[in-house]
């Protein structure tokens, strides 16, 4: 496999989240390193969080494992057990099906980065712990719904 040049990997910004949640991801960007290397069985992303940014809504995956390692700066892992400061070299693992909702926050004045590795299930369901929101991703298409199965409509309350 050829060596990847991160400087040549496009920076991904924005979010697949519907309003109003997508706007909450300002200050987050990523390099899709696994995709750039042609990987299809798992994803590898280098995520940058600017000061005050968050990685995602607090969530957990039904079918996909997720592994994170902080590479630069200081982040706070927020999960069901509380808040945990993470520094370069610190790791966290989130097994598929474990309903431990998690996200990362940059509460410092400097950018922070983490590497995230996750499996790519053919069909994935992620549940957002603090919101009335679930996403199903199948064949590259994300469909958002309420936790009771009703379709998500953006004009509804954010739950």
C-alpha positions as CSV (number, residue, x, y, z in Angstrom):
1,X,0.0,0.0,0.0
2,X,1.4,3.4,-0.9
3,X,2.1,5.9,1.8
4,X,-0.7,8.4,2.2
5,X,0.0,12.1,2.1
6,X,-2.5,13.7,4.5
7,X,-1.9,17.1,2.8
8,X,-3.5,15.6,-0.4
9,X,-6.6,14.2,1.4
10,X,-9.6,16.5,1.1
11,X,-10.8,18.0,4.3
12,X,-14.4,17.1,5.1
13,X,-16.5,19.6,7.0
14,X,-20.2,19.8,7.7
15,X,-22.5,17.1,9.0
16,X,-25.2,14.7,7.8
17,X,-27.3,15.8,10.8
18,X,-30.6,17.4,10.1
19,X,-31.4,20.9,11.4
20,X,-30.9,22.1,14.0
21,X,-28.1,19.6,14.8
22,X,-25.9,20.1,11.8
23,X,-25.0,23.7,12.8
24,X,-23.8,22.4,16.2
25,X,-20.9,20.6,14.4
26,X,-19.2,23.9,13.4
27,X,-15.4,23.7,14.1
28,X,-15.2,20.0,13.3
29,X,-13.4,18.7,10.3
30,X,-11.8,15.4,9.3
31,X,-9.5,13.7,6.9
32,X,-11.0,10.4,5.6
33,X,-7.7,8.6,5.5
34,X,-9.1,5.0,5.2
35,X,-11.2,6.1,2.2
36,X,-8.2,7.8,0.6
37,X,-6.3,4.6,1.0
38,X,-9.0,2.6,-0.6
39,X,-10.1,0.7,2.5
40,X,-13.7,-0.7,2.4
41,X,-14.0,-2.8,5.6
42,X,-13.4,-0.1,8.1
43,X,-13.0,3.7,8.3
44,X,-10.0,5.6,9.6
45,X,-10.5,9.4,10.1
46,X,-8.3,12.0,11.6
47,X,-10.7,14.5,13.2
48,X,-9.8,18.0,14.2
49,X,-11.9,19.9,16.8
50,X,-11.3,23.7,16.9
51,X,-11.7,25.4,20.3
52,X,-15.3,24.9,21.6
53,X,-16.1,22.3,18.9
54,X,-17.7,18.9,19.5
55,X,-17.2,15.7,17.6
56,X,-20.9,14.7,17.3
57,X,-24.1,14.5,19.3
58,X,-23.7,11.9,22.1
59,X,-24.4,8.6,20.3
60,X,-23.9,4.8,20.3
61,X,-23.7,2.3,17.4
62,X,-25.8,-0.8,17.1
63,X,-23.6,-2.7,14.6
64,X,-20.3,-0.9,14.4
65,X,-17.3,-0.9,16.7
66,X,-15.5,2.4,17.3
67,X,-12.0,3.1,18.5
68,X,-10.5,6.5,19.3
69,X,-7.0,7.7,20.1
70,X,-6.2,11.4,20.9
71,X,-3.2,12.5,18.8
72,X,-2.9,16.2,19.7
73,X,-4.3,18.6,22.3
74,X,-6.8,17.9,25.2
75,X,-10.3,16.6,24.7
76,X,-13.1,15.7,27.1
77,X,-14.8,12.4,26.4
78,X,-18.4,12.7,27.6
79,X,-20.2,9.3,28.0
80,X,-22.7,7.7,30.3
81,X,-20.2,7.4,33.1
82,X,-19.4,11.1,33.1
83,X,-16.6,13.3,31.7
84,X,-13.0,12.1,31.1
85,X,-10.0,14.2,30.1
86,X,-8.1,12.7,27.3
87,X,-4.6,13.6,26.2
88,X,-2.3,12.4,23.3
89,X,-2.0,8.7,23.5
90,X,-5.2,8.2,25.5
91,X,-7.6,5.7,23.9
92,X,-11.3,4.8,24.2
93,X,-13.2,1.8,22.7
94,X,-16.9,1.6,22.0
95,X,-18.1,-1.9,21.1
96,X,-21.1,-2.3,18.8
97,X,-24.4,-2.7,20.7
98,X,-23.1,-1.1,23.9
99,X,-25.6,1.8,24.6
100,X,-22.9,4.0,26.1
101,X,-23.6,7.3,24.4
102,X,-20.4,9.2,23.7
103,X,-18.9,12.3,22.1
104,X,-15.7,14.4,22.4
105,X,-15.5,18.1,23.3
106,X,-12.7,20.6,22.9
107,X,-12.9,22.9,25.9
108,X,-9.5,24.4,25.4
109,X,-8.2,27.4,23.4
110,X,-6.2,25.2,21.0
111,X,-7.2,22.8,18.2
112,X,-7.2,19.1,19.2
113,X,-7.1,16.0,17.0
114,X,-8.1,12.3,17.4
115,X,-7.9,9.3,15.2
116,X,-11.1,7.3,14.9
117,X,-11.3,3.8,13.5
118,X,-14.7,2.2,13.0
119,X,-16.1,-0.8,11.2
120,X,-18.4,-0.3,8.2
121,X,-21.5,-2.4,8.7
122,X,-23.7,-2.8,5.6
123,X,-26.6,-1.4,7.7
124,X,-25.9,0.8,10.8
125,X,-28.2,2.3,13.3
126,X,-26.9,5.0,15.7
127,X,-29.0,6.3,18.6
128,X,-28.4,9.8,20.0
129,X,-28.6,9.5,23.7
130,X,-29.7,13.1,24.6
131,X,-32.0,13.7,21.6
132,X,-35.1,12.1,20.3
133,X,-33.1,11.0,17.2
134,X,-31.9,7.8,15.5
135,X,-30.2,7.4,12.2
136,X,-30.1,4.4,10.0
137,X,-27.5,4.2,7.3
138,X,-27.9,1.7,4.5
139,X,-26.3,1.7,1.0
140,X,-24.8,5.1,1.8
141,X,-28.1,6.8,2.6
142,X,-28.9,8.2,6.0
143,X,-32.5,8.2,7.2
144,X,-33.3,10.0,10.4
145,X,-36.2,9.1,12.7
146,X,-37.6,9.7,16.2
147,X,-36.8,7.0,18.8
148,X,-40.4,5.8,18.5
149,X,-39.9,5.2,14.7
150,X,-41.7,8.3,13.4
151,X,-39.9,10.1,10.6
152,X,-37.8,13.1,11.8
153,X,-39.3,16.4,10.6
154,X,-37.0,19.3,11.0
155,X,-39.7,21.7,12.1
156,X,-40.4,19.6,15.2
157,X,-39.0,20.3,18.6
158,X,-35.4,19.1,19.0
159,X,-36.5,16.7,21.7
